[in-house]
Amino acid sequence: MKLNLFESESIANLYPLTLTRPAADLRVGILTIAEKWQKHLGASAFGFETRDHLSQKFTLLENPDLYINGHLLPNKPLVESISKLTDGQALYHNKVLLAAKGHIAHNIEFSGDISLIERPYHIFKLNHQEILADYELITAGRTSANISNSNTVFGKHTVFLEEGASMECATLNTNDGPIYIGKNAEIMEGSIVRGPLAMCEGAKLKLGTKVYGATTLGPYCNVGGEVNNIVMHGYSNKGHDGFLGNAVLGEWCNIGADTNCSNLKNTYDEVKVWNYATSKFERSGQQFCGLIMGDHSKCGINTMFNTGTVVGVACNLFGAGFPRQFVPDFSWGGASGFVPHQMPAVEKTAQLVMVRRSKEFNAVERDILHWIYNNYTPAS
């Protein structure tokens, strides 16, 4: 079976995270949305129906067996209904297309519950349920690697270590959810963790890190200090002291030492968050909402972020004070103001950062950033 995952016309509601990836490449729980559907449906391959500037990196499969909504999270009744589709049938929920097989000739209404990722903050909001679901999917029928006796582990859920994972002198509480430690991931001494926690391949918790669930560290992310209900997509760092909560970071981000982000307003009011599609702040329905940061963005030491701050792609933030709550893509500066982060400087940093993780800043990656730069960079 082959799958293509499509995205909605309102994809800009998920910017800046989906400026550099399709909706189905967003990570929620342990897996990306595309990976979830591949495992649930036993697909041999998947592709992406996405925007032109992403199509060289995220390719479309020819003659797929199924089309799946790339914003949609699987659940068992939904997977069962999609598995039963025959040629020409499409599955809908309240006029939202969920899945289709072949050319649509007949619509079927799905009456069960669904979860859609339609805003960046939905990622951390739904991360608890998705870690539990992915954990069950990934670990079913398998045995964890051995857990060293130097650790203290307690609670009603389990801990699963993949091959090569290491953990010494850590305290793990699984009462609220399981803890998944991926291949070659590491939890260093003195770390204190409350599940659910997902650490993907090569991720690290630094010495004495404090983690509250539900938190996901994508591949090769490094985390220190204190975090609560965050999702980091991959190759991003928050390696030092400071607090980050109810947040989503893209890839190749770096959070400077002693950076802190508010995730709750002093008034305890609902947080408003910038929306790219409407170019204004919108009500999020969330009392807790911290930082949303696009790919390749960085902040210097002692940076302070207000509640619900959105930072675009390839920004470089530094200096005293609070940057404003929306920082446009390719911004350079801080609380005192911004100038455009010029493309040659962005490329130089990206090359230096990616080679450290044995990745190449190639022409495809460069073209994606150039497209964003040409379409979203603020005027100087």
N, C-alpha and C positions, 0 to 999 in steps of 0.2 A: 504494500500500500504506500502511496505517495500523497503528501499533503501540501497544499499551498495555503498560507495564512494571509488574509487580507486585512486592511485597516479601514476605519471609517473616514468619511469626508471631514469629520471634526477632529482630525489627528492633531491639529494645532493646539487643542486643549491640553495636550500632553507635552508641549514644548516647555523647557528646552531639552528634556530627556529624549524626545523622539525627533529632534532635529538631526541626530546622528545615528538613529536606529529605527527600525520598524516597531510598531506596537508589540508585536509578538516576540521581539528580542528583549523586552523588559523582563527583569528578574524579580519574581515575587515568590517568597518562600525559599526553597533551595534551587529550583530550576527556573529557566526562562519559560515564558508562556508557550513558545514553540516546542521546547523540550518536554513540557508536560504532556502536550497533545501527542507527540511522537510516542512517548512511553505508554500512555493510556490506550492508544489505538494500535500499538504495535507497528507503527509506520517504519518503512525502511529509509525514508528520506523526507525532508520538508524544505519548502521554498517560501519566498515572501513576495506578495503583491504589494509593492510599496512605491514611494515617489521616485522620480527619475534620478535625483542626485544620489540616491542610496542603492540603485539597482545594480551597480557593478560589484558592490560588496555583498549585498543581500539579494541573491539571484532567485528568479522565478523558475519553477520546475515545469517542464512540458508534460501535458497530458496527465495531470494529477487525478487521483481517485476521488479526492474530497477537497472542498474549500472550507476553511474554518475561519471564523471571526477572530482576528489576532488580539482583540481586547478581552476575549472571553476566557475565564478560568474554568477548567474541567471540574465536574463532580460526577458521581457514579450514575445518577439518573440521566444526566445530560449525555454522558459517554454512551450509555446504552441506547438512547434515542438516536444519536448520530450514527452509531454502528449499524442500525437497522435501516438507514436511508437507502433507497434504491435509485437507479438512474432517473433523473428528472425531478427528484424530490428536494425540497428545501425546508429547513427547520427555522421557524421564527419564534420570537417571544415579544409580544406587544410591538409588532411592526419592526423589530430589530432582527436582521438576518444573522443567524447563528452559524449555520452550516449548509452546504449544498453539495449535491452529487450530480455532476453533468450539467446540462442546460436546464434551467429551472422551468418546469411545467406544472408542478403541483406543490402547493404550500401546506406545511403541517405546523400547527401551533404547539409549542412546548409550554406546558402549564406549570412546570416545576420552578424552583428557585435558580437564579443565575447570579453570577458576580462578574462585572465588567470593570476593567481598568480604564477610566475615562478622564481622570485627573491625576497629576503626580502624587498627591497625598493619599490617593486610594492604595498606593503601593504599600506604605507602612501601615495603613489602616487595616488592610487585609492580610498582612504578613503573618500574623499568628495562625489563622486558619490554614494558610498555604504551607507554612513549615510543617504543621501536623499532617496535612494531606500528602505532601511530597515525601516526608519521612517514612510514612507507611508504604508509599509506592516504591521507594528506593531500597528499603531495608527488609521488606517482606521475604521471609524464607532464607535470609542471610545471617551470618554470624559476625559480630563485631570483632575487630582486633582486640588484643588484651589491653586492659586499663591498668596502669601501674599502681601499686599499692601506696605510693606516696600521695595519691589524690584522695580527697574526701568527696564521695558521691552519695547523694540521698534524694529521695522523692519518688513519686508514683510512676513517672515515665522513665524511659531508658536513655542510655547514651550509646552512640554508635561511632566507632572509629574505623575509618577506611585504612587500607594498606599504606604504611609509611607515616601515618599521623602520630604525633607525639604530644604528651601532656604529663607534666610533673608538678607536684605540690600545688595543685589547683583545687578550688572548692566549687562543686557543681550541684545546684539545686534544680531538680527536674519536676517539682510539684506542679508547675504551671505548663510544662511542655517538655518535649524531648530535646536532646542536644546532639547535633550531627557534626562530626569533625571529618572533613574530607581528606582525600589522598594528599599526603605530605603536608597537611596543615599542622600548626603547632600552637599549643597554649602554654605560655611560659609561666614560671614559678610565681606564686602569689596571686594569680588571677582568681577573681570571684565571679561566678556566672550563675544567672538565673535563666532557665529556659523559658520559651523555646529559643534555641540558637542554632543557626546554620552557618558553618564555615566551609566554603567551597575549596577546591584544590589549591594548596599552597598558601592559604590565608594564615595570618598570625595574630595572636593576642600577645601584646608585649608584656613585660614584667608588671605585675600588680594591677592589671586592667580590671575594671568593674563593668560588668555587662548585665543589663536588664533586658528581658525578652520584650517583644519578639524582634530579634536582630538577625540580619543576614549579612555576611561578609562574602562578597563575590570572589572569584579566583584571584589569588595573589594580593589580596588587600591586607594591609597592616593596620592594627588598631591598638591604641593605648588610651589611658585616662578613663573617662566615664562615658558610656553610651547607653541609650535607652530607645528601643524600637526604631532602629535605623536600618536602611538597606543601602549597601554599597555595591555597585554593579561589577566592578572588576578593576584590578591594577590601581586602586586608589589607596591613599594613605591618610590615616589620622593617627600618627605614631606616638603622640606625646600627651601629656596631661591637658585637661580641658574637658568641657562637657558638650555633647552633641546628642540631641534627642528628637524623636519623631521627624526623621530626616531621610532624604533620598539623594544619594550622590551617584553621578554617572561614572564613566571610566576615566582613568588618568587624572584624577583630582588629587590635590594635596592640601591638607588642613594643617596650618602652622602650629607650632607648640603654644600651649596655653590659650588657644582659641576657644571661645565659649559662644554658644548660641542659645538664645531664649526660645523655649517651646511653649510658654504659657504667658499670656499678657498679665500685667499687674492687676488689671480689672477683672480677670478671668472671663472676659468676653470671647465670643466666637472670633476666630482668626480670619482675616481677609488675605487672599493670596492673588498675586498677579496672574492674569490669564493672557497669553499671547494672542489668542484668537479674537478677543474683544478689545485688547489693549487697555485694559483697566483692571482694578482689583475687584475680586468677586468674593462673596461669602463662601467659606469652605465647609461650613457645618461642623468644623473641628474646634474643640477647645484647646487641644494640644497640636501644634504644628510648628516645626523648627525650620530647617534649611532644605531647599531644593537647589541642587547645583548641577549644571550641565557638564559634559565631557571636557577634559583638558583645562579646567579652571583650577586656580590655586589661590590660597590666601596666606599672608605672612603671619609671623608670630603675634600673639596677643590680639588677634582680630576679634571683634565683637559683632555678632549678628542679632538683629531684632527678630522677634517672633514672625514666622511666616515669610522669611526672606527668600527670594528667587534670584539665583545667579545664573546667567546665561552660559553659553559655550565659550571656552578659551578666554576667560577673564583672569586678570592678575590683580588681586586686591591687597592693600597694605596700608599702614599708617594707623594713627589713633582715631578713636571715635567709631560710631556706627555707620557703615555704608547704608544707603537708602535701601528700602525693602524690595526694590526691583533693580537689578544690575544688568543692563543690556549685554548681549553677546559682544565679545571682543572689546571689553572695557578694561582700561588700565587706570588704577588709582584707588580712591577710598572715600572717606567721609567728606574730604575737601573738594571732591569732584573727580571727573573721569575724562580721559582722552581715549581715542581708539587704540586698541592693542594691535599694532601693525603686524601684518601677515608674516613678514620675514622673521620677526621675533617669536611669533607663535610657532612657526615651523622649526626654528632652531631648538626651542624648548622641547617640542614634541619629539624631535629626533633624539635628543639627549635622554629624555625620560624613557622612551620606548626601548632603546637599545639596552638599557639597564635590565629590562625584563626579557631580553632576547626576542624582541618584537621589532618589526621594521615600519618606519613611517614612510609608506610607499606612495605611489602616485594616486591610488584609489583613496587612501586616507586623506591625502593632500587635497584632492578634488572635492571631497565632502566638506572640508573646512573652508575651501575657497568659495563654494556655493553659499554657505552660511554667511561668510564674510561679505560677499557681494549683495546679499539680500537682507541681512539683519544688523549690520554694523551701524551704530549711531553716527550721525554727522559730527565732525569735530567742531 
